[in-house]
Amino acid sequence: MTPPLEFYFDFSSPYGYIAANRIDAIAARHDRGVSWRPYLFGATFKLTGGQPLVAYPMKGQYSIHDFARSAREHGIPFSMPAIHPLATQTAARAFYWLDAQDSGLARDFAKSVYSAYFVDGLDITDPAVLTTLAGSLHIDGARLLAAANDDVWKQKLRAVTDDAIGVRGVFGSPFVFVDGEPFWGADRLDMIDRWLSRGGW
Amino acid sequence: MTPPLEFYFDFSSPYGYIAANRIDAIAARHDRGVSWRPYLFGATFKLTGGQPLVAYPMKGQYSIHDFARSAREHGIPFSMPAIHPLATQTAARAFYWLDAQDSGLARDFAKSVYSAYFVDGLDITDPAVLTTLAGSLHIDGARLLAAANDDVWKQKLRAVTDDAIGVRGVFGSPFVFVDGEPFWGADRLDMIDRWLSRGGW
């Protein structure tokens, strides 16, 4: 078994959303799976001296234009949410609770969180929104919220985030490892595809 | 005549160097020319709150890895210069002096400046380096240096830079306009190619 691609993302990241819509198909073309790993991207800002893209003068405006253009190229629905960025720890903890039971279901949940935010403009920090999303996947919403407030899953998310940033050098979203090779950004997905075709270069 | 692509870059920018090696061929595939426009990228840092990529923790290390990988993919020679970034106004002013006489020769000079810095590791702030580069293109090095210190070309570079940043919203290198559509980054060159093929989307 070749190891899966490791896909780090934050639920508040527009480029993470675009990558979430494309990465499984790219990996599948090369008989590879994908390990989905939401983490708390905001924690990197302190370390890198960065801030959310949309907060930069000039770059912010360009980015909002580019999010929509990048999505449109691939036929991915996208609408810039009114509230952006937002805190994503509840959704991410719920993801890991699901992931420990059923990674496919966790991925479906992640996709539905992303769509809720970047297509329907819903507030994914709102517990009621998350329970509705859970319900449509036949997940018990009350249990999901309880898990998201449970120390076990708080610690899990913290451990993933600390490892990503402190050990693996992850600083953006999406951030993908292919056999240890790091790729930052949705604009690297085509490069990942070529990297997998050529076996690197 | 369809208007040329407008290619903004800074001589100190590794991704600008990669774009300089690819953009003419991409444009030519679509029967388009390219207007080369060196500008002073550093002036955008104050406005965007940014800094040179290599100065960021984590992102800096990744970027140095990615410069080489991005160049290697396209068979472009690349060696990270020991002194980086550096000030590029002398080379840029000399470019515009040449450009007013012969845009093809100015482009050849730009390519030789980029190669001197990113292949041979030469200090392109050094007048002796620039006169040697000029000489190999049969350009009078003494006249080139005199032009680079002449107020006319100082003002020209300032005007290009002010217009790029203040009017057109340019904030990075490379930064390309295709019929007014902005594309930031060497990783957008393939998107530019597809954009030209599809006539936008």
Interface residues (C-beta under 8 A of the other chain):
Chain A: T44 L47 T48 G49 G50 Q51 Y56 P57 M58 K59 Q61 Y62 H65 D66 R69 S70 R72 E73 I165 G169 F171 G172 P182 W184 G185 D187 R188 D190 M191 R194 W201
Chain B: T44 L47 T48 G49 G50 Q51 Y56 P57 M58 K59 Q61 Y62 H65 D66 R69 S70 R72 E73 I165 G169 F171 G172 P182 W184 G185 D187 R188 D190 M191 R194 W201
